[in-house]
Amino acid sequence: ELKKVARAKRRKLLRISPDVLNRLDDAFSETSRSEKQTQALLSLVAACGSENKWIDSRAFRKKNQIESPQIIALKKKALIEEIEEVDGTTAASAPNSKILLSAHQTAALENIEKGFKERKPTLLHGVTASGKTEVYIELIKNAFKTHKRVLYLLPEIALTTQLISRLRVHFTVAVSHSRFTPAERLAAWRESLENNEPLLILGARSAVFMPMPDLGLIIVDEEHEGSFKQFEPSPRYQARDTAVWMANQRGCSILLGSATPSLDSMYNAKLGRYHLVQLFNRFHTAPLPELEVVDMVGAKERREVKGNFSIELVDAMRQTLQKGESIILFQNRRGFSTFQQCQTCGHVEGCTRCDISLTYHKASNQLKCHYCGYQVPPVMKCSSCGGHSVLHKGFGTEQIAEEASELFPKARVKRMDLDTTRGKHAFGDLIRSVEEGEVDILVGTQMVTKGLDFDRVGLVGIMSADNLLSYPDFRANERAFQLIEQVSGRTGRRTSKGKVVIQSMKPRHAIIQMAMNHDYDGMLQRELVVRNEYGYPPYVRLITITIKHRDHRLLERAASEFARSLRSKIGDRFLGPEYAPIARLKNLYQMQIIIKVDKNSVGIKVRDRITKAHQEVLMSPEFHRVKVIYDVDPNS
């Protein structure tokens, strides 16, 4: 029997000796006879910062071109400290350091603990930059005092990269997410099992399955994010809901936090199932950012645009850069242009395996399918009519970054999207560059909206709010509001008031107006009325059944027969069958049936009836090759 064995890696960390910090002049006197040692010590002081944080020895030496003998010499002189740890865990550098909470944070902390005593899941609704992380740190400290472990879930790997540098000051942290190697996951797994000391486990959705004896607290940050839902590959689960269930089973406390809570969680809070805590004051003196919406229809008619940028946005960018602040530009499409279209017949170049248009990526000069990976060079003539007037339409982050560089040649422009963050350390390197002031304009997809904390951001530009509102999805308005509000919260997070410029063809859309007024309650009430009228969550539960096959005729027969069998067992409480929004994916046609389950229904009975219909129809000789996927509580 062959087994894959992963051995936990170890790494070395450096920092300045704490007693040396108060006598740096004396320390440099000791190295005055060696220019290389002096340079190494100076670089380490800068890298460790005012918090004197532990830094990775190998990365530090590589970045600053410092050789091992200089590090050894500084250690012998007791000017620096070096420790070795299992890669994947991080030791606390200042476990006894204190955080001064504001009066509003202290009140929120006490209210949260009240909810814990009531044995209810607690929902913290705190505006962006209200200091939710500081409240989390105090709660973790309280859990550690009782020798309990804490699970801290985040929706995005990028957030673990930034947050660990803040948490490692106070706690021993084990990190786990999908970009870790088997050896690093093993290290975190062993640390969780073998370490008898209080431990903070930080990770994305898969961290919910880490072994956690003595679990005392679960924190789900940015709980509204759809990234907590796992779809492919199975098992299909919602990490937030799994964490709530797990907290109930384990008898531990759970806190859900967000500036824009999901309608499902807020609905539970309104019904009294969750304990609601509100934190509506920003931690620093800065007020909420000023939002300005630009009518792109009028701007284009008046020719007040430069490429995809309105004059208002360009002027705001210029003023921000002159003040020495940085800019975030949000466009929820990657690539250069979203499709190629023939101007003669209107044909759009599409994927040969999927019913979707191909996206043009200028860096690789390829048309790519973002679903199956198919790619071809850009076409010079139309594949339908043979015409030569084929143009690129739409725009993505690649085009926005190029135009920003042309508008502001001296500005340092970087992108944060799937194309630029594929490497294991790409997130960390990019975030570090922004934090150290090496990036003036950051162009990104929704990665930039998810809780990142940057000091210098003075302006956020939303390049096309209409894209957010155009999805055929009952959650589209909720998500659009959340994305606008979240990305707006990346600016003005310290003392100065930030600004947000929203470009839209529909500036008077109700959701955009509510986002401009930070009117979460208005959005909540509006969406709840609509969902109650049409029968969507949180008033019902959904089960999406996706049926796939290469032969669309056989697929249609199978879906029709399955629907007929379902109707005889559960009535008309479902929609479909209809072709999915993308009718063909990876050469498989797909149709969907959406079942609406009353929340008072007995789940086991519903499951048994669906199973019986499946066995009657889809296990028959004619349809046994049809692929079926069941997704309970889908994102859309």
For each residue, the residues with C-beta under 8 A, 3 or more apart:
1:
2:
3:
4: 182
5:
6: 181 182 183 185 186
7: 183 186
8: 86 87 88 183 184 186 187 190
9: 86 87 88 181 183 184 187
10: 84 85 86 87
11: 56 57 58 84 85 87
12: 56 57 58 82 83 84
13: 54 55 56 57 82 83 84 85 91
14: 44 48 54 55 56 57 60 71 80 81 82
15: 44 48 52 53 54 55 80 81 93
16: 20 21 44 45 48 52 79 80 81
17: 20 21 78 79 80 81
18: 21 52 81
19: 22 23
20: 16 17 23 24 27 78 79 80
21: 16 17 18 24 52
22: 19
23: 19 20 26 27
24: 20 21 27 28 45
25: 28 29
26: 23 29 30
27: 20 23 24 30 31 41 79
28: 24 25 31 32 38 41 42
29: 25 26 32
30: 26 27 77 79
31: 27 28 34 37 38 41 74 77 79
32: 28 29 38
33:
34: 31 37 38 70 73
35: 38 39
36: 39 40 66 67 70
37: 31 34 40 41 70 73 74
38: 28 31 32 34 35 41 42
39: 35 36 42 43 64 66 70
40: 36 37 43 44 64 66 70 71 74
41: 27 28 31 37 38 44 45 74 79 80
42: 28 38 39 45 46
43: 39 40 46 47 60 64 66
44: 14 15 16 40 41 47 48 55 60 74 80
45: 16 24 41 42 48
46: 42 43 49
47: 43 44 55 60 64
48: 14 15 16 44 45 51 52 53 54 55
49: 46 52 53
50:
51: 48 93 94 169
52: 15 16 18 21 48 49 93 94
53: 15 48 49 93 165 168 169
54: 13 14 15 48 83 90 91 93 168
55: 13 14 15 44 47 48 59 60
56: 11 12 13 14 59 60
57: 11 12 13 14 60 61 71 82
58: 11 12 61 62
59: 55 56 62 63
60: 14 43 44 47 55 56 57 63 64 66
61: 57 58 64 65 66 67 68 71
62: 58 59 65
63: 59 60
64: 39 40 43 47 60 61
65: 61 62
66: 36 39 40 43 60 61 70 71
67: 36 61 70 71
68: 61 71 72
69: 72 73
70: 34 36 37 39 40 66 67 73 74
71: 14 40 57 61 66 67 68 74 75 80 82
72: 68 69 75 76
73: 34 37 69 70 76 77
74: 31 37 40 41 44 70 71 77 79 80
75: 71 72 78 79 80 81 82
76: 72 73
77: 30 31 73 74
78: 17 20 75
79: 16 17 20 27 30 31 41 74 75
80: 14 15 16 17 20 41 44 71 74 75
81: 14 15 16 17 18 75
82: 12 13 14 57 71 75
83: 12 13 54 91
84: 10 11 12 13
85: 10 11 13 89 90 91
86: 8 9 10 89 187 190 191
87: 8 9 10 11 183 184 187
88: 8 9 174 175 176 180 183 184 185 186 187 188 191
89: 85 86 172 173 174 175 187 188 191
90: 54 85 164 168 172 173 174 175
91: 13 54 83 85 168 172
92: 95 168 169 170 171 172 173
93: 15 51 52 53 54 168 169
94: 51 52 97 169 170
95: 92 170 171
96:
97: 94 169 170
98:
99: 134 137 138
100:
101: 105 106 109 131 134 135 138
102: 105 106 131 281 283
103: 106 107
104: 107 108 130 279 280 281
105: 101 102 108 109 130 131 134 135 279 283
106: 101 102 103 109 110
107: 103 104 110 111
108: 104 105 111 112 124 126 135 277 278 279
109: 101 105 106 112 113 135 138 139
110: 106 107 113 114
111: 107 108 114 115 275 277
112: 108 109 115 116 122 124 135 139 255 275 277
113: 109 110 116 117 139 142
114: 110 111 117 118 275
115: 111 112 118 120 121 122 275 277
116: 112 113 119 122 253
117: 113 114
118: 114 115 275
119: 116
120: 115 273 274 275
121: 115 244 247 254 255 256 268 273 274 275
122: 112 115 116 253 254 255 256 274 275 276 277
123: 223 255 256 257 258 261 265 266 268 269 274 275 276 277
124: 108 112 132 135 255 256 257 258 277 278 279
125: 258 259 261 266 276 277 278 279 520
126: 108 130 131 132 135 257 258 259 278 279 280
127: 130 259 279 280 281 282 288 489 518
128: 259 282 288 485 486 488 489 490 493
129: 282 283 284 286 453 489 492 493
130: 104 105 126 127 259 279 280 281 282 283
131: 101 102 105 126 134 135 279 282 283
132: 124 126 135 136 221 257 259 279
133: 136 137 163 166 221 453
134: 99 101 105 131 137 138 283
135: 101 105 108 109 112 124 126 131 132 138 139 279
136: 132 133 139 140 152 219 221 255 257
137: 99 133 134 140 141 167 170
138: 99 101 109 134 135 141 142
139: 109 112 113 135 136 142 143 217 219 255
140: 136 137 143 144 150 152 167 170 171 200 217 219
141: 137 138 144 145 170
142: 113 138 139 145 146
143: 139 140 146 148 149 150 198 216 217 253
144: 140 141 147 148 150 171 198
145: 141 142
146: 142 143 216
147: 144 198 214
148: 143 144 198 214 215 216 217 252
149: 143 192 198 199 200 201 212 213 214 215 216
150: 140 143 144 198 199 200 201 215 216 217 218 219
151: 201 207 208 210 212 215 217 218 219 243
152: 136 140 167 200 201 202 203 218 219 221
153: 203 204 205 207 208 218 219 220 221 228 239 240 243
154: 159 160 163 202 203 204 221 222 451
155: 159 204 205 221 222 225 226 227 228 450 451
156: 159 160 204 222 225 227 447 450 451
157: 160 161 177 178 179 204 427
158: 161 162 416 421 427 431 447 450 452
159: 154 155 156 162 163 221 222 450 451 452
160: 154 156 157 163 164 175 177 202 203 204
161: 157 158 164 427 428 431
162: 158 159 165 166 431 435 452 453
163: 133 154 159 160 166 167 202
164: 90 160 161 167 168 173 175 202
165: 53 162 168 169
166: 133 162 163 169
167: 137 140 152 163 164 170 171 173 200 202
168: 53 54 90 91 92 93 164 165 171 173
169: 51 53 92 93 94 97 165 166
170: 92 94 95 97 137 140 141 167
171: 92 95 140 144 167 168 198 199 200
172: 89 90 91 92 195 197 198 199 200
173: 89 90 92 164 167 168 199 200 201 202
174: 88 89 90 187 188 191 192 195 199 200 201 202 210
175: 88 89 90 160 164 180 188 201 202 203
176: 88 180 185 188 189 201 202 203 204 206 207 210
177: 157 160 180 203 204 206 207
178: 157 204 206
179: 157 424
180: 88 175 176 177 184 185 188
181: 6 9 184 185 424
182: 4 6 185 186
183: 6 7 8 9 87 88 186 187
184: 8 9 87 88 180 181 187 188
185: 6 88 176 180 181 182 188 189
186: 6 7 8 88 182 183 189 190
187: 8 9 86 87 88 89 174 183 184 190 191
188: 88 89 174 175 176 180 184 185 191 192 201 203 210
189: 176 185 186 192 193 210 211
190: 8 86 186 187 193 194
191: 86 88 89 174 187 188 194 195 199
192: 149 174 188 189 195 199 201 210 211 212
193: 189 190 211 213
194: 190 191
195: 172 174 191 192 199
196:
197: 172
198: 143 144 147 148 149 150 171 172
199: 149 150 171 172 173 174 191 192 195
200: 140 149 150 152 167 171 172 173 174
201: 149 150 151 152 173 174 175 176 188 192 207 210 212
202: 152 154 160 163 164 167 173 174 175 176 207
203: 152 153 154 160 175 176 177 188 206 207 210
204: 153 154 155 156 157 160 176 177 178 207 227 239
205: 153 155 208 227 228 229 230 237 239
206: 176 177 178 203 209 230 239
207: 151 153 176 177 201 202 203 204 210
208: 151 153 205 239 242 243 246
209: 206
210: 151 174 176 188 189 192 201 203 207
211: 189 192 193
212: 149 151 192 201 215
213: 149 193
214: 147 148 149
215: 148 149 150 151 212 218 250 252
216: 143 146 148 149 150 252 253
217: 139 140 143 148 150 151 252 253 254 255
218: 150 151 152 153 215 243 246 247 252 253 254 255
219: 136 139 140 150 151 152 153 254 255 257
220: 153 223 228 239 240 243 254 255 256 257
221: 132 133 136 152 153 154 155 159 257 258 451
222: 154 155 156 159 225 257 258 450 451
223: 123 220 228 240 256 257 258 261 262 265
224: 258 260 261 262 265 482
225: 155 156 222 228 450
226: 155 229 479 635
227: 155 156 204 205 450
228: 153 155 205 220 223 225 238 239 240
229: 205 226 236 237 238 239 634 635
230: 205 206 235 236 237 238 239
231: 236 631 634 635
232:
233:
234:
235: 230
236: 229 230 231 630 631 632
237: 205 229 230 241 242
238: 228 229 230 241 242 633
239: 153 204 205 206 208 220 228 229 230 242 243
240: 153 220 223 228 243 244 256 265
241: 237 238 244 245 633
242: 208 237 238 239 245 246
243: 151 153 208 218 220 239 240 246 247 254
244: 121 240 241 247 248 254 256
245: 241 242 248 249
246: 208 218 242 243 249 250
247: 121 218 243 244 250 251 252 253 254
248: 244 245 251
249: 245 246
250: 215 246 247
251: 247 248
252: 148 215 216 217 218 247
253: 116 122 143 216 217 218 247
254: 121 122 217 218 219 220 243 244 247
255: 112 121 122 123 124 136 139 217 218 219 220
256: 121 122 123 124 220 223 240 244 261 265 274
257: 123 124 126 132 136 219 220 221 222 223
258: 123 124 125 126 221 222 223 224 261 262 265
259: 125 126 127 128 130 132 485 486 489
260: 224 481 482 485 486 520
261: 123 125 223 224 256 258 265 266 269
262: 223 224 258 265 266 478
263: 266 267 478 524 527 528 531 537 538
264: 267 268 537 538
265: 123 223 224 240 256 258 261 262 268 269 274
266: 123 125 261 262 263 269 270 276 524
267: 263 264 270 271 528 538
268: 121 123 264 265 271 273 274 538
269: 123 261 265 266 272 273 274 275 276
270: 266 267 276
271: 267 268
272: 269
273: 120 121 268 269
274: 120 121 122 123 256 265 268 269
275: 111 112 114 115 118 120 121 122 123 269
276: 122 123 125 266 269 270
277: 108 111 112 115 122 123 124 125
278: 108 124 125 126
279: 104 105 108 124 125 126 127 130 131 132 135
280: 104 126 127 130
281: 102 104 127 130
282: 127 128 129 130 131 285 286 287 288 493
283: 102 105 129 130 131 134
284: 129 493 494 495
285: 282 495
286: 129 282 492 493 494 495 496 497 498
287: 282 492 497
288: 127 128 282 492 518
289: 460 488 489 491 492 497 498 499 500
290: 497 498 499 500
291: 488 499 500 502 515 516
292: 312 316 499 500 501 502
293: 465 501 502 503 504 507 512 516
294: 299 310 312 313 501 502 503 504 507
295: 298 299 504 505 507
296: 299 300 305 310 464 503 504 505
297: 300 301 505
298: 295 301 302
299: 294 295 296 302 304 305 310 311 312
300: 296 297 303 304 305
301: 297 298
302: 298 299
303: 300
304: 299 300 310 311
305: 296 299 300 308 309 310 311
306: 309 311 314 403 407
307: 403 406 407
308: 305 395 399 400 403 463 464
309: 305 306 313 314 317 403 404 407 461
310: 294 296 299 304 305 313 314 501 503
311: 299 304 305 306 314 315
312: 292 294 299 315 316 501
313: 294 309 310 316 317 461 501 503
314: 306 309 310 311 317 318 407
315: 311 312 318 319
316: 292 312 313 319 320 459 461 499 501
317: 309 313 314 320 321 327 404 407 408 441 459 461
318: 314 315 321 322 408
319: 315 316 322 323
320: 316 317 323 325 326 327 458 459 499
321: 317 318 324 325 327 408 411 440
322: 318 319
323: 319 320 458
324: 321 456
325: 320 321 456 457 458 459 496
326: 320 434 437 439 440 441 442 454 456 457 458
327: 317 320 321 440 441 442 457 458 459 460 461
328: 441 442 443 444 448 454 457 459 460 461 487 490 491
329: 400 404 441 442 443 444 460 461 463
330: 444 445 446 448 449 460 461 462 463 483 487
331: 395 396 397 400 443 444 445 463 464 467
332: 445 446 464 467 468 483
333: 338 359 394 395 396 397 445 467
334: 359 370 396 397 398 417 418 419 445
335: 338 359 360 361 368 370 396 397 398 399 419
336: 359 360 361 362 363 392 395 396 398 399 402
337: 340 359 360 392 393 394 395 396 399
338: 333 335 357 359 360 393 394 395 396
339: 348 349 357 358 359 360 392 393 394
340: 337 348 349 357 358 360 367 378 379 390 391 392 393
341: 346 347 348 349 390 391 393
342: 345 346 347 348 382 384 385 387 389 390
343: 346 387 389 390 391
344: 382 385 387 389
345: 342 382 384 385 387
346: 341 342 343
347: 341 342 382 383 384 385
348: 339 340 341 342 357
349: 339 340 341 357 358 367 379 383 390
350: 354 355 356 357 358
351: 354 355 356 357 358 369 371 372 374
352: 374
353: 369 372 374 584 585 586 587
354: 350 351 369 371 372 374 582 584 585 586
355: 350 351 582 583 584 585
356: 350 351 369 370 371 582 585
357: 338 339 340 348 349 350 351
358: 339 340 349 350 351 367 368 369 374 375 376
359: 333 334 335 336 337 338 339 367 368 369 370 396
360: 335 336 337 338 339 340 366 367 368 378 392
361: 335 336 364 365 366 367 368 398 419
362: 336 365 398 399 402
363: 336 398 419
364: 361 368 375
365: 361 362 377 378
366: 360 361 375 376 377 378
367: 340 349 358 359 360 361 375 376 377 378 379
368: 335 358 359 360 361 364 373 374 375
369: 351 353 354 356 358 359 372 373 374 375
370: 334 335 356 359
371: 351 354 356 582 585 586
372: 351 353 354 369 585 586
373: 368 369
374: 351 352 353 354 358 368 369
375: 358 364 366 367 368 369
376: 358 366 367 379
377: 365 366 367
378: 340 360 365 366 367 392
379: 340 349 367 376 382 383 390
380: 388 390
381: 386 387 388 390
382: 342 344 345 347 379 385 386 387 388 389 390
383: 347 349 379
384: 342 345 347
385: 342 344 345 347 382
386: 381 382
387: 342 343 344 345 381 382 390
388: 380 381 382
389: 342 343 344 382
390: 340 341 342 343 349 379 380 381 382 387
391: 340 341 343
392: 336 337 339 340 360 378
393: 337 338 339 340 341
394: 333 337 338 339
395: 308 331 333 336 337 338 399 400 463 464
396: 331 333 334 335 336 337 338 359 399 400
397: 331 333 334 335 400 401 415 417 443 444 445
398: 334 335 336 361 362 363 401 402 415 419
399: 308 335 336 337 362 395 396 402 403
400: 308 329 331 395 396 397 403 404 443 463
401: 397 398 404 405 413 414 415 441 443
402: 336 362 398 399 405 406
403: 306 307 308 309 399 400 406 407
404: 309 317 329 400 401 407 408 411 413 441 443
405: 401 402 408 409 411 413
406: 307 402 403 409
407: 306 307 309 314 317 403 404
408: 317 318 321 404 405 411 413 440 441
409: 405 406
410:
411: 321 404 405 408 440 441
412: 438 439 440 441
413: 401 404 405 408 439 440 441 442 443
414: 401 420 430 433 434 439 441 442 443
415: 397 398 401 419 420 442 443 444
416: 158 420 421 430 442 443 444 445 447 448
417: 334 397 420 421 444 445 447
418: 334 421 422 445
419: 334 335 361 363 398 415 422
420: 414 415 416 417 426 430
421: 158 416 417 418 426 427 430 447
422: 418 419 426
423: 426
424: 179 181
425: 428 429
426: 420 421 422 423 429 430
427: 157 158 161 421 430 431
428: 161 425 431 432
429: 425 426 432 433
430: 414 416 420 421 426 427 433 434 439
431: 158 161 162 427 428 434 435 452
432: 428 429 435 436
433: 414 429 430 436 438 439
434: 326 414 430 431 437 438 439 442 454
435: 162 431 432 454 455
436: 432 433
437: 326 434 456
438: 412 433 434
439: 326 412 413 414 430 433 434 442
440: 321 326 327 408 411 412 413
441: 317 326 327 328 329 401 404 408 411 412 413 414
442: 326 327 328 329 413 414 415 416 434 439 448
443: 328 329 331 397 400 401 404 413 414 415 416
444: 328 329 330 331 397 415 416 417 447 448
445: 330 331 332 333 334 397 416 417 418 448
446: 330 332 449 450 483
447: 156 158 416 417 421 444 450
448: 328 330 416 442 444 445 452 487 490
449: 330 446 483 486 487 490
450: 155 156 158 159 222 225 227 446 447 486
451: 154 155 156 159 221 222 486
452: 158 159 162 431 448 490
453: 129 133 162 493
454: 326 328 434 435 457 490 493
455: 435 493 494
456: 324 325 326 437
457: 325 326 327 328 454 460 490 491 492 493 498
458: 320 323 325 326 327 491 492 496 498 499
459: 316 317 320 325 327 328 491 498 499 500 501
460: 289 327 328 329 330 457 487 488 490 491 498 499 500 501
461: 309 313 316 317 327 328 329 330 500 501 503
462: 330 465 484 487 500 501 502 503
463: 308 329 330 331 395 400 503
464: 296 308 331 332 395 467 468 503 504
465: 293 462 468 469 480 484 502 503 504 506 509 512
466: 469 470 504 505 506
467: 331 332 333 464 470
468: 332 464 465 471 476 479 480 483 484
469: 465 466 476 477 480 506 509 511 512
470: 466 467 476
471: 468 476 479 636
472: 476 581
473: 476 479 636
474: 531 534 536 537 636
475: 478 479 635 636
476: 468 469 470 471 472 473 479 480
477: 469 480 481 511 523 526 527
478: 262 263 475 481 482 523 527
479: 226 468 471 473 475 476 482 483
480: 465 468 469 476 477 483 484 511 515
481: 260 477 478 484 485 511 514 515 520 523
482: 224 260 478 479 485 486
483: 330 332 446 449 468 479 480 486 487
484: 462 465 468 480 481 487 488 502 511 512 515
485: 128 259 260 481 482 488 489 515 518 520
486: 128 259 260 449 450 451 482 483 489 490
487: 328 330 448 449 460 462 483 484 490 500
488: 128 289 291 460 484 485 491 498 500 515
489: 127 128 129 259 289 485 486 493
490: 128 328 448 449 452 454 457 460 486 487 493
491: 289 328 457 458 459 460 488 498 499 500
492: 129 286 287 288 289 457 458 496 497 498 499
493: 128 129 282 284 286 453 454 455 457 489 490 498
494: 284 286 455
495: 284 285 286
496: 286 325 458 492
497: 286 287 289 290 492
498: 286 289 290 457 458 459 460 488 491 492 493
499: 289 290 291 292 316 320 458 459 460 491 492
500: 289 290 291 292 459 460 461 462 487 488 491
501: 292 293 294 310 312 313 316 459 460 461 462
502: 291 292 293 294 462 465 484 507 512 515 516
503: 293 294 296 310 313 461 462 463 464 465
504: 293 294 295 296 464 465 466 507 509 512
505: 295 296 297 466
506: 465 466 469 509 512
507: 293 294 295 502 504 512
508: 512 513
509: 465 469 504 506 512 513
510: 513 514 526
511: 469 477 480 481 484 514 515 523
512: 293 465 469 484 502 504 506 507 508 509 515 516
513: 508 509 510 516 517 519
514: 481 510 511 517 519 520 522 523 526
515: 291 480 481 484 485 488 502 511 512 518 519 523
516: 291 293 502 512 513
517: 513 514 522
518: 127 288 485 515
519: 513 514 515 522 523
520: 125 260 481 485 514 523 524
521: 524 525
522: 514 517 519 525 526
523: 477 478 481 511 514 515 519 520 526 527
524: 263 266 520 521 527 528
525: 521 522 528 529
526: 477 510 514 522 523 529 530
527: 263 477 478 523 524 530 531
528: 263 267 524 525 531 532 538
529: 525 526 532 533
530: 526 527 533 534 536
531: 263 474 527 528 534 535 536 537 538 539
532: 528 529 535 539
533: 529 530
534: 474 530 531
535: 531 532 539 540 596
536: 474 530 531 539 540 542 596
537: 263 264 474 531 540 541 542 633
538: 263 264 267 268 528 531
539: 531 532 535 536 599
540: 535 536 537 596 597 598 599
541: 537 596 597 599 632 633
542: 536 537 594 595 596 597 632 633 634
543: 594 595 597 606 610 630 631 632 634
544: 592 593 594 595 630 631 634
545: 562 592 593 594 595 610 628 629 630 631
546: 580 590 591 592 628 629 631
547: 555 558 559 562 577 590 591 592 593 618 626 627 628
548: 555 585 588 589 590 626 627 628 629
549: 552 554 555 558 588 589 625 626 627
550: 587 588 589
551: 554 555 589
552: 549 555 556 584 589
553: 556 557
554: 549 551 557 558 622 623 626
555: 547 548 549 551 552 558 559 589 590 591 626
556: 552 553 559 560 577 591
557: 553 554 560 561 622 623
558: 547 549 554 555 561 562 617 618 622 623 626
559: 547 555 556 562 563 576 577 591 593
560: 556 557 563 564 577
561: 557 558 564 565 617 623
562: 545 547 558 559 565 566 577 593 613 614 617 618
563: 559 560 566 567 574 576 577 593
564: 560 561 567 568
565: 561 562 568 569 613 616 617
566: 562 563 569 570 574 593 595 609 610 613
567: 563 564 570 571 572 574
568: 564 565 613
569: 565 566 609 610 612 613
570: 566 567 573 574 595 606 609 610
571: 567
572: 567
573: 570 595 596 597 598
574: 563 566 567 570 593 594 595 596
575: 578 593 594 596
576: 559 563 591 592 593 594
577: 547 556 559 560 562 563 591 592 593
578: 575 591 592
579: 583 589 590 591 592
580: 546 583 585 590 591 592
581: 472
582: 354 355 356 371 585 590
583: 355 579 580 589 590
584: 353 354 355 552 587 588 589 590
585: 353 354 355 356 371 372 548 580 582 588 590
586: 353 354 371 372
587: 353 550 584
588: 548 549 550 584 585 627
589: 548 549 550 551 552 555 579 583 584
590: 546 547 548 555 579 580 582 583 584 585
591: 546 547 555 556 559 576 577 578 579 580
592: 544 545 546 547 576 577 578 579 580
593: 544 545 547 559 562 563 566 574 575 576 577
594: 542 543 544 545 574 575 576
595: 542 543 544 545 566 570 573 574 606 610
596: 535 536 540 541 542 573 574 575
597: 540 541 542 543 573 601 603 606
598: 540 573 601
599: 539 540 541
600:
601: 597 598 605 606
602: 605 606
603: 597 606 607
604: 607 608
605: 601 602 608 609
606: 543 570 595 597 601 602 603 609 610
607: 603 604 610 611
608: 604 605 611 612
609: 566 569 570 605 606 612 613
610: 543 545 566 569 570 595 606 607 613 614 630
611: 607 608 614 615
612: 569 608 609 615 616
613: 562 565 566 568 569 609 610 616 617
614: 562 610 611 617 618 619 628
615: 611 612 618 619
616: 565 612 613 619 620
617: 558 561 562 565 613 614 620 623
618: 547 558 562 614 615 623 624 626 628
619: 614 615 616 623 624
620: 616 617 623 624
621: 624
622: 554 557 558
623: 554 557 558 561 617 618 619 620 626
624: 618 619 620 621
625: 549
626: 547 548 549 554 555 558 618 623
627: 547 548 549 588
628: 545 546 547 548 614 618
629: 545 546 548
630: 236 543 544 545 610
631: 231 236 543 544 545 546 634
632: 236 541 542 543
633: 238 241 537 541 542
634: 229 231 542 543 544 631
635: 226 229 231 475
636: 471 473 474 475
